[in-house]
């Protein structure tokens, strides 16, 4: 079962996602 909380990414996950995205674009 998926809880409602699991559907929303945490702040840490969002930060890591954007960091990886920036590294990918700059790299």
N, CA and C atoms as a LAMMPS dump frame, in Angstrom:
ITEM: TIMESTEP
0
ITEM: NUMBER OF ATOMS
81
ITEM: BOX BOUNDS ff ff ff
-5.0000000000000000e+02 5.0000000000000000e+02
-5.0000000000000000e+02 5.0000000000000000e+02
-5.0000000000000000e+02 5.0000000000000000e+02
ITEM: ATOMS id mol type element x y z
1 1 1 N 0.854 -1.205 0
2 1 2 C 0 0 0
3 1 3 C 0.887 1.252 0
4 2 1 N 0.441 2.241 -0.729
5 2 2 C 1.182 3.503 -0.781
6 2 3 C 0.456 4.542 0.052
7 3 1 N 1.169 5.075 1.021
8 3 2 C 0.56 6.119 1.855
9 3 3 C 0.616 7.458 1.138
10 4 1 N -0.222 8.388 1.556
11 4 2 C -0.248 9.71 0.944
12 4 3 C 1.105 10.41 1.098
13 5 1 N 1.755 10.204 2.226
14 5 2 C 3.041 10.846 2.482
15 5 3 C 4.11 10.358 1.514
16 6 1 N 4.021 9.088 1.095
17 6 2 C 5.029 8.535 0.193
18 6 3 C 4.903 9.124 -1.211
19 7 1 N 3.747 9.684 -1.501
20 7 2 C 3.498 10.211 -2.844
21 7 3 C 4.197 11.551 -3.046
22 8 1 N 4.489 12.236 -1.939
23 8 2 C 5.133 13.547 -2.021
24 8 3 C 6.619 13.397 -1.686
25 9 1 N 7.501 13.78 -2.626
26 9 2 C 8.936 13.674 -2.361
27 9 3 C 9.36 14.607 -1.234
28 10 1 N 10.303 14.154 -0.445
29 10 2 C 10.758 14.98 0.672
30 10 3 C 11.656 16.102 0.166
31 11 1 N 11.886 17.089 1.01
32 11 2 C 12.732 18.221 0.624
33 11 3 C 14.134 17.729 0.243
34 12 1 N 14.662 16.77 0.983
35 12 2 C 15.999 16.249 0.697
36 12 3 C 16.044 15.628 -0.691
37 13 1 N 14.997 14.877 -1.052
38 13 2 C 14.978 14.235 -2.363
39 13 3 C 14.919 15.278 -3.475
40 14 1 N 14.157 16.346 -3.236
41 14 2 C 14.047 17.414 -4.237
42 14 3 C 15.404 18.099 -4.416
43 15 1 N 16.106 18.358 -3.307
44 15 2 C 17.411 19.021 -3.379
45 15 3 C 18.407 18.151 -4.138
46 16 1 N 18.417 16.861 -3.837
47 16 2 C 19.335 15.937 -4.51
48 16 3 C 19.001 15.86 -5.994
49 17 1 N 17.702 15.85 -6.301
50 17 2 C 17.267 15.77 -7.7
51 17 3 C 17.775 16.974 -8.492
52 18 1 N 17.593 18.173 -7.943
53 18 2 C 18.016 19.381 -8.653
54 18 3 C 19.539 19.471 -8.716
55 19 1 N 20.226 18.993 -7.692
56 19 2 C 21.695 18.994 -7.71
57 19 3 C 22.189 18.091 -8.832
58 20 1 N 21.597 16.921 -8.957
59 20 2 C 21.993 15.995 -10.016
60 20 3 C 21.659 16.581 -11.381
61 21 1 N 20.523 17.274 -11.477
62 21 2 C 20.109 17.877 -12.739
63 21 3 C 21.1 18.963 -13.158
64 22 1 N 21.53 19.775 -12.207
65 22 2 C 22.49 20.843 -12.502
66 22 3 C 23.823 20.244 -12.93
67 23 1 N 24.268 19.214 -12.244
68 23 2 C 25.538 18.563 -12.58
69 23 3 C 25.445 17.954 -13.97
70 24 1 N 24.301 17.381 -14.302
71 24 2 C 24.114 16.759 -15.612
72 24 3 C 24.174 17.809 -16.72
73 25 1 N 23.529 18.954 -16.499
74 25 2 C 23.507 20.008 -17.518
75 25 3 C 24.872 20.668 -17.654
76 26 1 N 25.539 20.918 -16.523
77 26 2 C 26.843 21.579 -16.571
78 26 3 C 27.909 20.619 -17.085
79 27 1 N 27.754 19.336 -16.757
80 27 2 C 28.735 18.341 -17.149
81 27 3 C 28.605 18.007 -18.609
